[in-house]
Amino acid sequence: MEFRKENGAHIIILHAGDEIINALESYANKSGIESCFFKGIGAAKNIELAFFDLKTKKYSAKNISGDHEICSMNGNISKIGENWKVHAHAVFSDSECRCIGGHISSAVISVTGEIIAIPCRSLKRYPIADSELKLIKL
């Protein structure tokens, strides 16, 4: 992973083998940001997506095998106490251009990840009672 600041934004390049969530946490530690919103494209494999079930108030996971294009990835990085929280959603397409999307629990870059992050001030997350959710409060 590498990044540079440019015109108020950060350009982040993820390399083959980088796990997206871990790499973005590393970026947050190294960049000096307080928090940010990001979007990106690229290619990934070993994808685990999750869906938040409103009835059970828990995430359920689905593993996606094979190489996929990252058609669209959006999210934010904020803090829960002193720890970074990367919240990312994405749409991935397979070799037949079939798409699947959801909350990214884990995904490994297979070729590249090209991300732009827009730093912002003080997004902080707080736990929601009786749920796995931790939501941003302004």
C-alpha positions in Angstrom: 0.0 0.0 0.0 1.2 3.5 -0.8 -0.5 6.9 -0.6 0.1 10.5 -1.3 -1.7 13.7 -0.5 -2.9 15.8 -3.5 -5.1 18.8 -3.6 -6.8 18.1 -0.3 -7.4 14.4 -1.1 -5.3 11.3 -0.6 -4.6 8.9 -3.4 -4.2 5.3 -2.1 -2.8 2.5 -4.2 -3.3 -1.1 -2.9 -1.0 -3.8 -4.3 -1.7 -7.5 -5.1 -1.8 -9.4 -1.8 -3.0 -6.4 0.3 -6.1 -7.2 2.3 -8.4 -4.1 1.8 -9.6 -3.5 5.3 -6.2 -4.0 6.9 -4.5 -1.8 4.3 -7.0 1.0 4.9 -6.5 0.8 8.7 -2.7 1.0 8.0 -3.3 4.0 5.8 -5.3 5.7 8.6 -2.5 5.1 11.1 0.2 6.4 8.7 -1.6 9.3 7.1 -2.4 11.4 10.1 -6.1 11.8 9.1 -8.8 12.2 11.7 -11.3 10.3 9.5 -12.3 10.2 5.8 -14.7 9.0 3.2 -13.3 7.0 0.3 -14.2 5.4 -3.1 -12.3 3.1 -5.3 -12.0 0.5 -8.1 -9.7 -2.4 -8.8 -9.6 -6.2 -8.6 -10.0 -8.6 -5.7 -10.2 -12.2 -4.7 -10.9 -14.1 -1.4 -13.9 -11.9 -0.8 -16.1 -12.1 2.2 -19.2 -10.0 2.1 -21.7 -9.5 4.9 -25.3 -8.4 5.2 -26.8 -6.9 8.3 -30.0 -8.6 9.3 -32.4 -6.2 10.9 -34.3 -9.0 12.7 -31.4 -10.7 14.3 -29.3 -7.5 14.5 -26.2 -9.4 13.4 -24.1 -9.7 10.2 -24.3 -12.9 8.1 -21.3 -13.6 5.9 -20.9 -15.0 2.4 -17.6 -16.1 0.8 -17.1 -15.3 -2.8 -14.5 -17.3 -4.7 -12.5 -16.4 -7.7 -11.1 -13.1 -9.2 -13.5 -10.2 -9.4 -13.5 -6.6 -10.6 -14.2 -4.0 -7.9 -16.8 -2.1 -9.9 -17.5 0.4 -7.1 -16.3 0.6 -3.5 -17.4 3.2 -1.1 -16.9 3.8 2.6 -15.4 5.7 5.5 -12.8 5.4 8.1 -13.5 6.6 11.6 -12.7 5.9 15.2 -14.3 3.8 17.9 -12.5 4.9 21.0 -8.8 4.8 20.0 -9.3 2.1 17.3 -9.8 2.6 13.6 -13.0 1.3 12.0 -13.1 0.8 8.2 -16.7 0.6 6.9 -16.7 -0.4 3.3 -19.4 -1.6 0.8 -18.6 -2.7 -2.7 -20.0 -4.2 -5.9 -17.9 -6.9 -7.5 -18.3 -8.5 -10.9 -17.2 -11.9 -12.1 -15.8 -13.0 -15.5 -19.4 -13.1 -16.8 -20.0 -9.5 -15.6 -22.5 -10.8 -13.0 -22.5 -8.5 -9.9 -22.7 -9.1 -6.2 -22.3 -6.5 -3.5 -22.4 -5.9 0.2 -20.5 -4.9 3.3 -16.8 -5.9 2.9 -15.7 -8.1 5.8 -12.5 -9.0 3.9 -11.1 -9.0 0.4 -7.6 -9.4 -1.0 -6.4 -7.2 -3.9 -5.5 -9.4 -6.9 -4.2 -6.8 -9.2 -4.6 -3.2 -7.9 -6.8 -1.1 -5.8 -7.1 2.6 -6.8 -8.7 4.6 -4.0 -9.3 8.3 -3.4 -9.9 9.4 0.2 -11.4 12.7 1.3 -10.2 13.5 4.8 -12.8 15.0 7.2 -12.9 15.9 10.9 -13.8 13.7 13.8 -16.1 11.0 12.6 -16.6 8.8 15.6 -18.6 5.6 16.0 -20.6 4.5 19.0 -22.2 1.2 19.8 -25.9 0.8 19.3 -27.7 -1.2 22.1 -28.6 -4.8 21.4 -26.8 -4.8 18.1 -23.4 -5.4 16.4 -23.7 -1.9 14.9 -21.5 1.0 15.7 -22.9 4.1 14.0 -21.4 7.6 13.4 -22.8 10.4 15.5 -22.2 14.0 14.6 
